[in-house]
Amino acid sequence: MSVLRLKLPTDPRWVNIVEKNIEEILTDHAWCEQKAATNAITIITNNSEHQDLVQDLLALAKEEIDHFEQVHTIIIKRGLKLGRERKDDYVNELYLYMKKSGTGSRVSALVERLLFSAMIEARSCERFKVLSENIQDEELAVFYRDLMESEAGHYTTFITYARKYGVGINVEKRWREWLEFEESVIANYGKNETIHG
């Protein structure tokens, strides 16, 4: 996971918390996928002049909706219920940082949104890895291993476009700052049965 450059790894004991309430982690995960699809559509809506970005994020949004469906299928198969959408405090903290970090230009807004997206994908990927390696449930271990690879691809997509369209912005410096900020945020999480909790 060093490729993701996250500064603070998730304590594997978080999985013990998750295992006590599988319905909650699956509900939270389903809504994370829905929000990821919505986020990709928002980026497309605000940056439709970039044809390659639109094409790749359309594919990404479809994949996220497919993941939502996969999680929902597991919920149904296990006789569980998809609960109401959950608030994601971790993502909200990153969102506020994104909003105050832009310079006001469209390029800056795009770069910050892409780095915000990459950050969430990187942490989700890392959490899926921890789940796949530590959860006792065989079906979920395989499921999260497969999703981990997909999330890593999404992370790469967002970082690549930030570099491509971040003309006049030191994207590497901004990414290092994002990583440092995320470290300070994630240190307060890992105690709840949610993907970022």
N, C-alpha and C positions, 0 to 999 in steps of 0.2 A: 504493500500500500504506500510505499515511499514515493511512488510516482504521483500520488495525490498531494504530497507535501504537507499533510495535516500535522499540526504541531503537538496535539494532545490526543493520544489514542483512547478509545473507549475501554473502560474496565470491563473485562469479560463477565464479571459478576452482575452486570446489567441484565444479562440474559436470564439469570435466576429470577429477577423481578418480572421480566417479560413472560416467563413460563407459567407464572401464577395466574395470568389473565390473557390467554391467547385471543379471546374475542376482542379485547381492547386493542391489542397490537395490530390485529388484522383490520379492525375498523379504522384505526388511525392510519395504517399503511394505505388502505384503499383511498382515503381522502387525500393523502400525500400525492398519490398518482394523479388524481383529478386536478389538484392544484398545479402540479407540474405541467399537465397538458394545457391548462388555462394560462399559465405563465408563458409557455411557448407561443400560444395564439396572441397574447398581448404584445410580445416582442415583434411578431409578424405584423400586427396591426399598426404599430408605431414605426416600422422600418421596412415598409413594403417595396421600397425602391431597390433593395438588395435581393435580386432574384435567387442567388445561391442560398442565402440565409433563409429566405422564405421556403424554398424547396426542402432544405435540411430540417428546418423546424417544423414543417408540416409532417414530415416522416417521424420526427421525434414525438410530436403531439399524439400521433396515431399510436405509437408504441406505448406511450404513457397511458392512454385510454385502454389499450390492450392489457396492460399490467393491472389497471383498475378492475377490468373484467376478470382477470385471472384470480385476483385476491377475492373478489366477490364470489366467484365459483367455489373457492376453498371454504369461504364462510358458509355458503349454502350447503355444501357437501357435508360439513361438520354439524349441521343443524344449529348454527349460530345465526345471529342477526347483525346486519350492517347498521351500526348505531348512527346517530346524528354526526354531522361534520364537527371535527374537533378544532379548537384553537391551537395553533402551533406557536408557542411563545418564542422558541428558538428562531424560527423563520421570521417572526415579527421583529425580533431584535436586529436580525440581519437586514430586514427591509428598511427599518428606520436609519440604519447606518448607510445603506445605499442612497436613501433620499437626501441625506445631509452631505453626502460625499461628492455629488455631481457639481459641476461648475456652472450649470445652466445651459450649456450647449447640447445640441442633439447628439453629437458624437460622444460627449461625456455621459449623457443619459444612457446611451446604448451600451457603452463599455461597462458602466456600473451595473446595469441590469444583467448583462452577460456574466460578469464576475459574481454577482449575487446568485445567479442560477448555477454557475459552476461550483460555487461554495456548497450549496445545498446538495447538489449531485455528488460531490466528493464525500461529504459527511454521510449521506445516505448509503453510498457505495461501501464506505468503511463499516457502517452499522450492519449492513447486509452480510459483510464478510464475517464480522463477529458473531452474528446470528448463525450463519451457515456452519461455523466451526465449533459452536458451543451448545446449540439447542439440541435437546434430546429427541425431539420430534423429527424422524427421518424425512418425512415428506417436506416439511418446512425447511430442513437443512438443505435439501436439493434445490427447492424453490428459490431460496435466498442466494444460493451459490450462482444460479443462472441469472438472477436479477442483478447481482453484483457486477457481472460483466457488462450488462446493458447500461447500468448507471455510469460505469467508467467511460463508456463510449459517449454518453451524453455530456459528461464533464469535459471530455476532449473537444466535443463540438462547440460548446460555449467558449472555452478558452481560445480555441482556434479563431473564432469569429471576433472575439475581443481584440486579438492581435491583428487580424486582417483589417478591421474597420476602425481601430483606435488611432487614427492618424493624428499625430501631434500629442499623443498621450503616452506616457511611460507605463505601458500596461504591466510589464514585469514588476515595476515598483508598486503599482496599485495592487497587484495580486499578492505581493509579500505583505502589504498593509492589511489586505483582507484576511490573509492567513493569521496574522497576529491578532486582529480583532476577533476572529472566530475562536481562537484559543481562549481568549478572555471570556467569551460567551459560553462555550461548551463546558467549561470548567464547572458551571453551575447546574449542569444537567447530568443525566445518566442514572436518575433515581425513579423514573416512571416507566410504565409499560407502553411507551409510545416510541415511534421511530427516532425522534430527536430528543425525547424526554429524558 
